[in-house]
Amino acid sequence: MASLAPATLQSEEAVLERLRKQQLVESLEHMSPIYLEGIKRILTVSADTELISAPAYYRAAVYAPTLNNFGSAVSIIQDELGHAHIAYRLLRDLGVDTDKLIFERAPRDFKYPYAFDVALDSWVEMVVANAFYDRAGYTLLGDIYRSTTFGPWKRALVKVDKEETFHLRHGEQNMRKINHTPEGHEALQHAVDWMFMLTVEWFGLPDNLKKHGEQLDYGFKGHSNDELRQIWMTTAVPLCTELNLKVPAHYDEEQQKYLIDCPFPAHFDAKAKRWLLEDGACSWNDVMQRWKGRGPMNEEFVGLVQRGRREMIRLLEQEA
């Protein structure tokens, strides 16, 4: 990750002592090298996710059934770009060259959930994405908002938290409207069949395989990946139950948690938008390989983001 000249950093002991006193970390001068690299890592994932959601959502927004629906979708896209700007601005304050980060990285080096590499091809898929993907964003960022030790991000997320709530409510309300007809219910079920498990995947590796322990150790967030997955399902599964949409998950009273009823993790055919459940479960190494290889829309969506700057530079060079 490209960085500018760093300020003087603290020792690990000094940072941990600050956190024990429940004092927020406000700037580079309060960070240790491990804290700095960890907060940059989680901010980059957040920023990239918000940024790439814009072209992903716009692709589906053009199928909006009414002008009002299209306006609502564009409003969500505008919010997402604003959220990306917040995270990239924080990264810049931490010494990251964000121009290079956004406009010079290879598409496959962007750090966002694999779900956004799969095309949204209808209004139905757009609103299910709001109900599922934005719920995942709300779950993750809400946890960070409540728990993070990085003061500037905590304050910035006051706005983001409220807007993500609007996004997932937009998805819920439109799913309920679409569900009124048999044709609408069938279309919703088709979208849920592939999008539900992609969102279960969204939260990352299971806790026993997680590599970056500093996210919890340094208080970047308050819950682990598996805990956040459970929090997401506590509202996503009841929504589907309300709409009589089948999902491969149920609540187990004895274990007091949601259990997945299909092979998980599993192989996914992104072009066909179909889980290859007949092949049984795969390993998390297989999933990691799919994530790192990116999906079919990766180059197109990143290209849409980077194209404007390339064209501007070309025009400036022609005028010089």
N, C-alpha and C positions, 0 to 999 in steps of 0.2 A: 504494500500500500504506500503510495507516494506521500511523503511527509515534508513539512517545512522544518526549519531549525527548531529543536525542542527547547523548552525552558528547563530550568533546574528542577529535577524531580526529587521526591522524598524517598526515604528508605521504606521498606515494607513494614518495619516495626512502627514507624511514625504514622503511616496510613492506618494500620490496624488499630493503633491507639486512638486515632481520631474517630474511627468508626465505633469503637467501644464507648466513646463519650457521646455517641449518637449525633455527631456533627456531620453535616453534609459536606461532600467534596465539591468545591465550587470552581476550581480551575486547575490548570496544569501544575501549579505550585503545590497543590495538595495531593498530587498523585505519585505513586511509585511506578516503575516500569511495567510491572504486571498489571496493575490497575489500569494504566493508560492503554495498553494493548488490548485488554479485555473490554473496556468501554468502547474503544474504537471498533472492535469486532462486532459487538451487539448493535451499535449505532449504524454500522454499514449494512447489516442485514435489515434493520428497520427501514433505513432510507431507501435501499434498493427495492424492497418490497412495495413501499408506497409509490415509488416512481414507476415501476413496471406495471402496477395495477392500472395506471392511466391508459396506456394503449390497449391493455387487455380488456378493460371495461368499455372503451370507446368502440372496439370492434363489435361488441354486442349491443351497445346503446343505439346504434343506427337502426336496429330492428324494433325500437320502441313503438307500441301501438298508437300512441297519441303524442302530440307535441308536449303536453304536460309531463308525460312519462320521460320523454327525451330530455326535457329541461331538468328533471330530477336527477337523471343519470349524469348529465353534464355537471351538475352541482356536486355530485359525489366525486367525479373525476377531479374537479377543481380542488376539493378538499384534500384528496389524496396527494396531489402535487404540492399543496401547501404543507402537508405533513412531511413529505420528502424533503422539502426545503428546510424545515426545522432541523431535521436530523443531519442533513449535509452541512448546514450552517454550524451546528455544534461540532461536527467533525473538523470543519475548517478552523474553529477556535482551538481545537486540540492539535493543530499543526499539520493537518492533512491537506494536500493539494487537491481540492475537490473538482477543479476543472479536469485534471487528469483522471481522477477517480470516475467521473461520470462519462466523459467524452472520449477517453483514450483506452479504457479497458476493453479487452475482448469480451464479446457477449457471454461466453460460457464462464467468465470469471465473476459475473455479477452474482450476488448472494441473496437470492429470494426463493420462496417456496416453489417447488416443482409445479404446483397446481397452476401457476400463472404461465407456464410453458405450454399449457393445453388450451386450445382455442375455445372461446365462448362464442357460439354460433347462433344464438337466438336470444330473444327477450327473456324467455323462461330461464335459460342458463344464466343470464345476467342477474336476475333477482335471486336465484338460488345461490349464486356466488356472493351476493350481498348478505344473504341469511347465513351462509356457512363461512365463507372466507373472511368477511368483515367481522363476524362473530369471533373468529379466531384472532383477528387483529385486536379486537376489543378485549378479548381475554388476556392476550399477551401484554398489550400496552397498559391495560387497566392494572395488571399486576405490577408492572414497572412503575406506573404512576403512584401506586400506594407504597411501594417498597424501595424504590431506587435510592441509593446513597449519593447519586450525582445530581446536585441541586438544580443546575440549569435545565436538565431534561425533565425533572419532576415538575418544575414550574411550567415548562412548555406544554406538557401533556395535559394540563387542565383543559385547554382548548381541544386538543386531539381526542380526548376521552369522550367529550360531549358529541363531537362530530361522528365518531365511530358508532355511537349509539344510534344516531339518525340513520346511518348506512344499514345497519343490521335490521332496524325497524322497517326501513324501506323494503328490504327483502322479505321480511315476515308478512307485511301487509299485502304485498303484491302476490306472494305465494297463496295467501288466503283467497284473493280475488280470482286468480287463475284456477284454483282448485274447485270453483263452483260448477264447472262443467266436466263431464267425463273425459272429453278431449284434453282439457287443461290438466286434469289429474294425471292422465297417462303421460303427458309431456313432463310434468313435474317428476313423476316417478323415474322416467328415463334419465333425467338430469341427476336426480339424487343417487341413482344406481352407481354412477361413476364419481360424483363430486363428494359424497359423504366420506368415503374412505381416503380420498386425496386430502381432505381436511383433517382427518384423524392423523394422517402422516405428517401434516403441517408442523406439528410441535417438535419434530426432530427425533433423534435417537432415544431409545428408552434409557432410563436413569442408569442402569448398570453398564451401559456402553458410552455414556456421555464423557466427552474429552475435556471440556472447558469448565472445570469446577469453580473458577473464579466468579462466574455469574451469580452463584449463590454465596460463595465465601466472602465476596466483597459487596454483596447486597445490590447488584445490578437489577435483580428481580427477586421476588419473594418465594416463588414456587418452582419446583422442578418440572421437567418436560412431561413426565407421566402425570403429575398433579394437574398441570395445565390442560392436558388432554382430557382428564376427568371433568374438570370445571367446564370445558367447552361442551362435553356431552350432556351435562346436567340440564342444559337449556336446548341444545340442538335436537336431542332425541325426543323430548316431550313435544317440540314443535312438529316434528314429523309424525308422531303418534296422533296429535290433534288433527292433522290433515289426512290421516289414514295412509301415510306413505311408509313403505316398508324400508327399514334400515337394518343392517347386520350388527345390531347391538342391543343389549338389554341390561337392566339394572339387577344385580344379584344382591338380594337382601342379606344373605349370610356374610358375604364379603364386603358389603356396603360400598360397592363400586360398580361401574359399568363394565361389562365384558363384551368383547368382540366375538360375533357368532360365525365369522368366516375365516379362512386362512389369512393370517396377518403376521408379518408383512407378506405382500404378494407381488407377483409380477403384474405390470400394467401396460396395455397396448395404447399408447397415447393417441395414435392416429385414429384408431377405431373407438377410442374412449371406452375401453372395456377392460375389466379386471380378469386376469387369467386364473380364476379361482379353481378351475378344473386341474390345474397343475400343482395345487397345494401351496403351502407356505414356502417363501424363499427366505434367504438370510438377509440381515440388515446390511451386510456387505454388498449384496445384490442391489439393494435399494440405494445405497450410497453411490454405487456405480451409475445407476440411472440418474440420480440427482446431479452428479458431476458431469455427466454427458449432456445434461440439459434436455429439453423437450423440443417439439417441432416448431414452436413459435418464438424460441429464444432469440435467434438472430434477427427476425423481423421486428419484434418489439423493441429490442435494444437499438436496432437500426433506426427506428422511427424517432427514438429519443435523441440519438447522436446525429441524425441527418442534418438538422437545421444548422448546427454549428459548423459542420463540414461545408455546407453550401455558403454560409456567411464568409468563411475563410477563403473559399474559392473566389467569391465575388470581390473580396477585398484585394486578393492577389491580382485579379484582372485589372482593377482600378489603379493599382500601384505602378 
